[in-house]
């Protein structure tokens, strides 16, 4: 019997409004809160003397207030303080009359924050004392990943309230710790011990999540082998007609992969196949042909993708190719108007529409298929590890084709995907032109703008990618907002579009439609355009702060160009202050020298070590909540041993471990 963990709304001070915001972090229950781990810690165990503080680092320190200056011109309050070793300044840009009265010469000021130029702490955390407060109560202060409207401190308060819930977790011990003990260590580190204890605890937590994933894989594979499914006919006129009308020839690699897929679909055992192919290699046409095989045998296909932009592009492609053949397609996303959504759900339930394309909305409870025979999951790594397997609950053990455009290092693929058959498209369509990749300091910014101006005069289209949306004086990352202002001024005759993940679906759809049609010539975007966007006339891409991105994500972004018949150019920009680290320089040079995504994936795996090889995604969804891909290999032998033990002798404990990590979103069906 699965343990039910309480909703976050049962916590003090956490109402429906905050609960909705927490959903953006994948948090629905008290357990989800406990599994939301700190990104770092502030060391508040000892004070640092002012004479030893260095610009750029964070410090916990205190001293006596020696002067207070109120600048009405700049609306700033400067509080000078001294600890007998040196002076420093606390600078408040926003303050109230109470603050002016609060800071008095001779009182003690305690601060925690980052030291800036001029020996200034700008808006640090602070407390004022009437007399010497003495040594602090030592502790490590966790800092948590947040979302708009929820601070790290507020999250910490809710997490501490949730920790008693951990007594419900399975009491399985590994490396001397239960999961409950490991989570308590991470959220409340012992100030008398080194932070190394938290790293040990994090590994224990990561082991548990990886164990849950492999237990789930074993369970699903056993069920698949036991349960028969429907075999599809691979001989039907509709597929032959589609291939005859296709405006291009399949590559040899596509044909080989298609043969592997069709061989699986002929069997009465459910296909579980991973299709990986480099960006632009033509995976979509394989997916379309697989869905035609299902349709020809009277079965429905669900095509699931992680973003609405990618879903809409798939919907357009499938509709363009298949509706002339008499096959109707449904579109289903969470942000659709209620009336349109109901029409799509009714067409799926009745079986009138043989193909449904959508986001995770496809596997919510209210979506029912008449006869689901094939589930195609695109960009699978962007869904939660367990979430992406839940479409199987919509049909009678349907075939699954799982696709990724992020090439996976062989060592990782053999371990992580060992329970799947793997097909690889190894060549790009014929006639694809080269992509020239260059690296530029922002000192050359005007030359880059001049270069894209010349390309725009040739009726080309341009992507300009930034990693943030809004200007932030605390960050050196260029924001889309400032780039829009800059390029509107410098390229006044060019139609410029602006797109990012916070926009409404209708806004994003309108902008992308205008870009595909050529009305918008220059698209300034966040990494929301990283996958699935196919505009053949877009031949130039500029990536701001490219040194902050991983190899895989740089390669994915670059894959948005070079999809037509014209030469393409990718320009990687970096800030010369403070310049490139050795790893960043090596990463950018690798992108410049290699177009082979599989080669870059291996290099990325070597460069990042313990980091995520798949890059940082705007949605915030990762492979795992706590583990990273290299730990799959690190723990592989132990995980395999424990999976075997639990499968043979304690399936109830194994299921409880799975339940701990399975998505708790009430909109999802259970596995």
C-alpha positions in Angstrom: 0.0 0.0 0.0 1.6 3.3 -1.1 2.0 5.9 1.6 0.2 9.1 0.9 2.2 12.2 1.7 0.3 15.3 2.9 -0.2 18.3 0.6 1.9 21.4 1.1 -1.3 23.3 1.8 -1.4 21.6 5.3 1.6 23.7 6.3 1.3 26.9 8.3 1.4 30.0 6.1 1.1 28.1 2.8 -2.1 28.8 1.0 -3.4 28.0 -2.5 -1.5 31.0 -4.0 1.9 29.8 -2.7 1.0 26.2 -3.6 0.5 27.2 -7.3 3.9 28.8 -7.3 5.5 25.8 -5.7 4.2 23.6 -8.6 6.7 25.4 -10.9 9.4 23.7 -8.7 7.7 20.3 -9.0 6.5 20.6 -5.3 3.1 19.3 -4.4 3.5 17.5 -1.1 5.6 17.7 2.1 7.8 15.0 0.7 8.4 17.1 -2.4 9.6 19.9 -0.1 12.0 17.6 1.7 13.4 16.4 -1.6 14.0 20.0 -2.7 17.7 20.2 -1.7 19.8 23.3 -1.0 22.0 24.6 -3.9 24.6 25.8 -1.5 25.3 26.8 2.1 26.3 30.0 3.8 29.0 29.4 6.4 27.8 31.2 9.6 29.9 29.2 12.0 32.5 31.9 12.6 33.1 35.6 11.9 35.8 36.8 9.4 37.8 39.8 10.5 37.4 42.8 8.2 41.1 42.9 7.5 40.8 39.5 5.8 37.8 40.1 3.5 38.3 40.0 -0.3 36.1 41.5 -3.0 33.7 38.9 -4.6 33.5 36.5 -1.7 30.6 36.1 0.9 31.3 36.8 4.6 29.8 36.7 8.0 31.2 39.6 10.0 30.4 42.3 12.5 31.8 45.6 13.9 30.9 48.9 15.6 29.1 51.6 13.6 31.4 54.5 13.2 29.5 56.7 10.7 26.1 57.0 9.0 25.6 58.9 5.8 22.2 59.6 4.2 22.5 60.6 0.6 19.2 62.1 -0.5 20.6 62.8 -4.0 21.2 59.1 -4.8 18.7 57.8 -2.2 21.4 55.7 -0.5 22.2 55.0 3.1 25.9 54.3 3.8 26.7 52.7 7.2 30.4 52.5 8.0 31.6 50.0 10.6 34.9 48.8 12.1 36.1 45.8 14.1 39.5 47.1 15.2 41.2 45.4 12.3 39.7 47.4 9.3 36.7 49.3 8.0 33.8 48.3 5.7 30.6 49.9 4.5 27.0 48.6 4.3 25.1 50.3 1.5 21.3 50.4 1.3 19.9 51.7 -1.9 16.3 51.4 -0.7 15.6 52.3 2.9 13.0 53.9 5.2 13.1 56.6 8.0 13.1 53.7 10.5 16.5 52.5 9.0 18.0 56.0 9.5 17.0 55.9 13.1 18.1 52.2 13.5 21.7 52.8 12.7 23.5 54.9 15.4 27.2 55.4 16.0 28.4 53.1 18.7 25.9 50.3 18.0 27.0 46.9 16.7 26.3 45.8 13.1 26.3 42.2 12.1 26.1 41.4 8.3 26.2 38.5 5.9 26.7 39.2 2.2 29.1 39.5 -0.7 31.8 42.2 -0.6 31.8 44.5 -3.5 34.2 47.1 -4.7 34.9 50.0 -2.3 34.7 47.4 0.6 30.9 47.6 0.4 28.2 45.1 1.3 25.2 46.1 -0.8 21.9 45.1 0.8 23.3 42.3 2.9 21.4 40.5 5.6 22.0 42.4 8.8 21.2 42.9 12.5 21.8 45.8 14.8 22.7 45.3 18.5 22.9 47.9 21.3 26.1 46.3 22.7 28.7 43.7 21.7 26.6 40.5 20.8 29.6 38.3 21.2 30.2 35.2 19.1 27.4 33.9 16.9 25.3 30.8 17.3 27.1 28.7 14.7 25.2 27.2 11.8 25.2 26.5 8.1 22.5 28.4 6.4 21.0 26.5 3.4 20.2 28.4 0.2 17.4 26.8 -2.0 16.5 27.1 -5.7 13.5 29.4 -5.8 10.8 30.6 -8.1 9.2 34.0 -8.5 7.4 35.1 -5.4 9.0 32.6 -3.0 12.3 33.3 -1.2 14.9 30.8 -0.1 14.1 31.6 3.6 10.4 31.0 3.1 11.2 27.7 1.5 13.5 26.8 4.4 10.7 27.5 6.9 8.3 25.2 5.0 10.9 22.5 4.6 11.7 22.4 8.3 8.0 22.0 9.0 7.9 19.1 6.6 10.8 17.1 8.0 8.6 15.1 10.5 6.8 13.7 7.4 10.0 11.8 6.7 9.2 9.2 9.3 6.9 7.7 6.7 9.8 6.9 4.4 11.0 3.3 3.9 13.8 2.5 6.4 16.3 1.2 3.9 19.9 1.7 4.9 22.7 2.3 2.5 26.2 3.7 3.3 25.2 3.8 6.9 22.2 6.1 6.4 18.5 5.9 5.8 16.9 8.3 3.4 15.3 10.1 6.3 18.7 10.6 8.0 20.4 11.8 4.8 17.7 14.4 4.2 17.8 15.7 7.8 21.6 16.1 7.4 21.3 18.0 4.2 18.6 20.4 5.5 20.1 20.9 9.0 23.9 20.4 8.8 25.6 19.9 12.2 27.7 23.1 12.7 30.2 21.0 14.8 31.0 18.9 11.7 32.4 19.6 8.3 30.1 20.3 5.3 31.6 17.1 3.8 28.8 15.3 5.8 26.2 16.9 3.5 28.0 15.7 0.4 27.9 12.1 1.8 24.2 12.6 2.6 23.6 14.0 -0.9 25.2 10.9 -2.4 22.9 8.7 -0.3 19.8 10.6 -1.5 21.0 10.4 -5.2 21.6 6.6 -4.7 18.0 6.3 -3.6 16.6 8.1 -6.6 18.7 6.1 -9.1 17.7 2.9 -7.3 14.0 3.9 -7.6 14.5 4.5 -11.3 16.1 1.2 -12.0 13.5 -0.6 -9.8 10.8 1.0 -11.9 12.6 0.0 -15.2 12.9 -3.6 -14.0 9.2 -3.6 -13.0 8.1 -2.2 -16.4 10.2 -4.6 -18.3 8.9 -7.6 -16.4 5.3 -6.4 -17.1 6.1 -5.8 -20.7 7.4 -9.3 -21.2 4.5 -10.8 -19.4 1.9 -8.8 -21.1 1.3 -9.2 -24.8 0.4 -6.2 -27.1 -0.9 -5.8 -30.6 1.3 -6.3 -33.6 1.0 -3.8 -36.4 0.8 -4.6 -40.1 3.8 -3.1 -42.0 2.1 -3.5 -45.3 -0.4 -0.8 -46.0 -1.0 1.5 -49.0 -1.1 4.7 -46.9 2.5 4.4 -45.9 3.5 3.7 -49.5 1.6 6.8 -50.6 3.3 8.9 -47.9 6.8 7.8 -49.0 5.9 8.5 -52.6 4.8 12.1 -51.9 7.7 12.9 -49.5 9.7 15.8 -51.0 13.0 14.2 -50.1 14.7 10.8 -50.0 15.3 9.1 -46.7 19.0 8.7 -45.8 20.4 5.2 -45.4 20.6 5.8 -41.7 16.9 6.7 -41.5 16.0 3.6 -43.5 18.0 1.4 -41.2 16.3 2.8 -38.1 12.9 2.6 -39.7 13.5 -1.1 -40.4 14.4 -1.7 -36.8 11.2 0.1 -35.6 9.0 -1.7 -38.1 10.5 -5.1 -37.0 9.5 -4.2 -33.4 6.0 -3.2 -34.4 5.4 -6.5 -36.1 5.9 -8.4 -32.8 3.2 -9.0 -30.2 5.6 -7.7 -27.5 5.6 -4.0 -26.8 8.4 -2.0 -28.4 10.7 -0.1 -26.0 13.1 1.7 -28.3 15.2 4.8 -27.9 15.8 6.7 -31.1 18.7 9.1 -30.8 19.9 11.3 -33.6 21.8 14.6 -33.9 20.0 17.8 -34.3 18.5 18.0 -37.8 19.1 14.3 -38.6 15.4 13.6 -39.4 13.9 11.8 -36.4 10.5 13.3 -37.0 9.9 11.5 -40.3 10.7 8.2 -38.6 8.1 9.1 -35.9 5.5 9.9 -38.6 6.1 6.6 -40.4 5.7 4.7 -37.1 2.4 6.5 -36.4 1.3 5.6 -40.0 1.9 1.9 -39.2 -0.3 2.3 -36.1 -3.0 4.1 -38.1 -2.9 1.5 -40.8 -3.7 -1.1 -38.2 -6.5 0.9 -36.6 -4.5 2.2 -33.6 -4.0 5.6 -32.2 -0.6 7.3 -31.5 0.2 9.8 -28.8 3.1 12.1 -29.5 4.3 13.9 -26.4 6.9 16.8 -26.3 8.0 18.9 -23.4 7.3 22.5 -24.6 4.3 24.0 -26.3 6.5 25.5 -29.1 7.9 22.0 -30.0 4.4 20.5 -29.7 2.9 23.1 -32.1 5.7 22.5 -34.6 5.1 18.7 -34.4 1.3 19.4 -34.8 2.0 21.5 -37.9 4.3 18.9 -39.4 2.1 15.9 -38.8 -1.0 17.8 -40.0 0.8 19.0 -43.2 2.0 15.5 -44.0 -0.9 13.3 -42.8 -4.2 15.2 -43.1 -4.0 15.0 -47.0 -4.0 11.2 -46.4 -7.2 11.4 -44.4 -5.6 11.1 -40.9 -6.9 13.7 -38.4 -4.6 15.1 -35.7 -5.5 16.4 -32.3 -3.5 19.1 -30.4 -3.6 19.1 -26.6 -1.8 21.5 -24.3 -2.6 22.7 -20.8 -3.0 26.3 -21.9 -5.5 25.7 -24.7 -9.0 27.4 -24.4 -11.4 25.1 -22.6 -13.7 24.7 -25.6 -10.8 23.7 -27.9 -9.4 21.3 -25.3 -12.8 19.6 -24.9 -13.1 19.1 -28.7 -9.6 17.5 -28.8 -10.4 15.2 -25.8 -13.7 14.1 -27.4 -11.9 13.4 -30.8 -9.3 11.3 -28.9 -11.9 9.4 -26.9 -14.1 8.6 -29.9 -11.1 7.6 -32.0 -12.0 10.1 -34.8 -8.4 11.4 -34.5 -5.8 8.7 -34.8 -2.9 10.9 -33.7 -2.8 13.2 -30.6 0.1 15.6 -30.2 0.6 17.4 -26.9 2.6 18.2 -23.8 2.3 16.2 -20.5 -1.4 17.1 -20.7 -1.8 13.9 -22.8 -1.4 11.7 -19.7 -3.6 13.5 -17.3 -6.6 11.5 -16.0 -9.3 13.2 -18.0 -7.6 12.3 -21.3 -8.8 8.9 -22.5 -7.8 7.1 -25.8 -10.1 4.8 -27.6 -7.3 2.5 -28.8 -3.8 3.7 -28.0 -1.2 1.5 -29.7 1.9 3.7 -29.9 3.4 6.4 -27.6 6.1 8.6 -29.0 8.0 10.7 -26.5 10.2 13.4 -28.0 13.1 15.1 -26.1 12.5 12.5 -23.4 15.2 13.7 -21.0 13.1 16.9 -20.5 10.4 15.0 -18.8 10.7 13.7 -15.2 12.4 10.3 -15.1 9.2 8.5 -14.0 6.8 10.9 -15.6 7.7 10.0 -19.1 6.9 6.3 -18.5 3.3 7.1 -17.4 1.8 7.3 -20.9 1.7 3.5 -20.9 -1.2 3.7 -18.5 -3.4 5.1 -21.3 -3.5 2.0 -23.4 -3.1 -1.8 -23.3 0.7 -1.9 -23.0 1.3 0.3 -26.1 4.5 0.3 -28.1 6.9 3.1 -27.1 9.3 5.1 -29.3 11.4 7.5 -27.1 13.4 10.1 -29.0 16.2 12.5 -28.1 18.2 15.0 -30.1 20.8 15.2 -27.3 23.4 12.6 -28.2 24.2 10.4 -25.2 27.8 9.3 -24.4 28.2 5.6 -25.0 29.2 4.8 -21.5 26.1 6.5 -20.1 23.8 5.0 -22.8 24.9 1.5 -22.0 24.1 2.0 -18.3 21.1 4.3 -18.2 19.3 2.9 -21.3 20.3 -0.7 -21.0 16.7 -1.8 -20.7 15.8 -0.1 -24.1 16.8 -1.1 -27.6 18.7 1.8 -29.1 18.6 3.1 -32.6 20.8 5.9 -33.9 20.5 8.1 -37.0 24.2 8.8 -37.7 24.0 11.0 -40.8 22.4 14.3 -41.7 20.2 14.7 -44.8 22.1 15.2 -48.0 22.8 18.8 -49.2 23.0 20.3 -45.7 25.6 23.2 -45.8 28.3 23.7 -43.3 27.8 25.8 -40.2 30.7 28.2 -39.6 31.2 28.7 -35.8 33.2 31.6 -34.5 34.1 32.9 -31.0 34.0 36.6 -30.2 34.7 38.9 -27.3 32.0 41.4 -26.7 34.7 44.0 -27.6 33.8 42.9 -31.1 30.1 43.3 -30.6 29.7 46.0 -33.2 31.4 43.9 -35.8 29.0 41.1 -35.0 26.0 43.4 -35.4 27.5 44.7 -38.7 27.9 41.1 -39.9 24.3 40.1 -39.2 23.1 43.4 -40.8 24.8 42.3 -44.1 23.1 38.9 -43.9 19.8 40.5 -43.3 20.2 42.5 -46.5 20.4 39.1 -48.3 17.0 38.2 -46.9 18.4 35.8 -44.3 16.9 35.4 -40.8 18.7 35.6 -37.5 18.4 34.2 -34.0 20.0 36.2 -31.1 19.9 34.1 -27.9 20.3 35.3 -24.3 20.1 33.5 -21.0 18.0 35.9 -19.1 14.9 38.0 -19.8 15.2 41.1 -17.6 18.1 43.4 -17.0 19.7 42.7 -13.6 22.6 44.9 -12.3 23.7 42.0 -10.1 24.3 39.8 -13.2 26.7 40.1 -16.1 24.4 38.1 -18.3 23.0 40.0 -21.3 19.2 40.1 -21.1 16.8 39.9 -24.0 15.2 43.2 -23.0 18.4 45.2 -23.3 19.3 43.4 -26.6 15.9 44.3 -28.0 16.5 48.0 -27.2 20.1 47.9 -28.6 19.2 46.2 -31.9 16.1 48.2 -32.4 18.3 51.3 -32.3 21.1 49.9 -34.4 19.0 48.1 -37.0 15.9 50.3 -37.3 14.7 48.9 -40.6 14.6 45.3 -39.4 11.4 43.7 -38.0 12.5 42.3 -34.6 10.7 39.7 -32.5 11.1 38.9 -28.8 10.2 35.5 -27.3 10.8 33.9 -23.9 9.3 31.2 -21.7 7.1 33.5 -19.5 5.0 34.6 -22.4 1.5 33.3 -22.9 1.1 30.4 -25.4 -0.8 32.6 -27.8 1.9 35.2 -27.8 4.7 32.7 -28.4 2.7 31.0 -31.2 2.0 34.3 -32.9 5.7 35.3 -32.8 6.9 32.0 -34.1 4.4 32.0 -36.9 5.6 35.5 -38.0 9.2 34.3 -37.8 8.5 31.1 -39.8 6.7 33.2 -42.4 9.6 35.7 -42.7 7.7 38.7 -41.4 10.0 38.8 -38.3 13.6 38.8 -39.6 15.5 38.9 -36.3 14.3 36.9 -33.3 15.7 37.7 -29.9 15.0 34.8 -27.6 15.9 32.9 -24.5 16.9 29.2 -24.8 13.2 28.5 -25.2 14.0 28.0 -28.9 16.6 25.4 -28.1 14.7 22.4 -29.5 12.4 21.6 -32.4 12.4 25.0 -34.1 12.8 24.5 -37.9 13.1 27.6 -40.0 15.2 26.8 -43.1 15.8 30.5 -43.9 17.3 31.2 -40.5 21.0 31.0 -41.1 22.7 33.1 -38.4 22.7 32.6 -34.7 24.3 34.8 -32.1 24.6 33.3 -28.5 25.3 35.7 -25.7 27.5 34.6 -22.8 28.1 31.3 -24.5 30.8 30.4 -22.0 28.0 29.9 -19.4 26.3 27.1 -21.4 27.3 23.4 -21.7 28.5 21.8 -24.9 25.2 19.9 -25.4 23.1 23.0 -25.1 25.3 25.1 -27.4 25.1 22.3 -29.9 21.3 22.1 -29.6 21.0 25.9 -30.1 23.3 25.9 -33.1 21.1 23.1 -34.5 18.4 25.7 -35.1 20.4 27.0 -38.1 21.9 25.1 -41.1 18.5 23.5 -41.8 18.1 24.9 -45.3 20.3 25.0 -48.4 22.4 28.1 -47.5 25.6 28.5 -45.5 25.0 29.3 -41.9 27.0 31.1 -39.2 27.0 30.7 -35.4 28.7 33.4 -33.3 29.6 32.7 -29.7 30.0 35.8 -27.6 31.8 36.0 -24.2 32.5 38.8 -21.8 36.3 39.6 -21.7 35.9 40.8 -18.0 36.8 38.5 -16.2 37.5 36.5 -19.4 37.3 32.8 -20.1 38.2 30.0 -17.7 40.3 27.2 -19.1 37.3 24.8 -19.1 35.0 27.4 -20.8 37.7 28.1 -23.5 38.0 24.4 -24.1 34.3 24.1 -24.4 33.9 26.9 -26.9 36.7 25.6 -29.0 35.2 22.2 -29.1 31.9 23.6 -30.4 33.9 25.6 -33.0 35.8 22.5 -34.2 33.1 19.8 -34.1 29.6 19.5 -35.6 29.2 15.9 -34.6 26.9 15.9 -31.6 28.0 12.5 -30.4 31.6 13.6 -30.3 30.6 16.7 -28.4 28.6 14.6 -25.9 31.6 12.5 -25.1 33.7 15.7 -24.6 31.0 17.3 -22.4 30.9 14.2 -20.2 34.6 14.4 -19.7 34.7 18.2 -19.1 31.8 18.3 -16.7 32.5 15.3 -14.6 29.8 15.3 -12.0 27.7 18.0 -13.9 24.6 17.4 -15.9 25.6 16.6 -19.5 22.3 17.7 -20.9 22.6 21.4 -20.0 20.5 23.7 -18.0 16.9 24.0 -19.1 14.7 27.0 -18.7 11.8 24.8 -17.6 13.8 23.6 -14.6 13.0 20.0 -15.3 16.0 17.6 -15.1 16.6 13.9 -15.4 16.5 13.6 -11.7 15.6 15.8 -8.7 18.9 15.1 -6.9 21.1 12.8 -8.9 23.3 13.6 -11.9 24.1 11.4 -14.9 27.6 10.5 -13.9 26.4 9.1 -10.6 24.4 6.5 -12.6 27.7 5.1 -13.6 29.3 5.6 -10.1 26.5 3.7 -8.4 25.7 1.2 -11.1 27.2 -1.9 -9.6 25.6 -1.3 -6.1 22.2 -0.3 -7.7 22.2 -3.5 -9.8 22.9 -5.6 -6.7 20.2 -4.0 -4.6 17.6 -4.1 -7.5 18.3 -7.9 -7.8 17.9 -8.4 -4.0 14.7 -6.4 -3.7 13.1 -7.9 -6.9 13.8 -11.4 -5.5 13.1 -11.0 -1.8 11.3 -7.7 -0.9 9.1 -6.3 -3.7 7.0 -4.4 -1.2 10.1 -2.4 -0.1 11.1 -1.9 -3.7 7.6 -0.5 -4.5 7.8 1.9 -1.6 11.2 3.2 -2.8 9.6 3.7 -6.3 6.6 5.5 -4.7 8.9 7.9 -2.9 10.3 9.3 -6.1 7.3 9.0 -8.5 5.7 12.3 -9.4 3.1 13.4 -6.8 1.3 15.7 -9.2 -2.4 14.8 -8.7 -3.0 15.3 -12.4 -0.9 12.3 -13.4 -2.1 8.8 -13.6 -0.2 6.2 -11.5 2.3 3.9 -13.2 
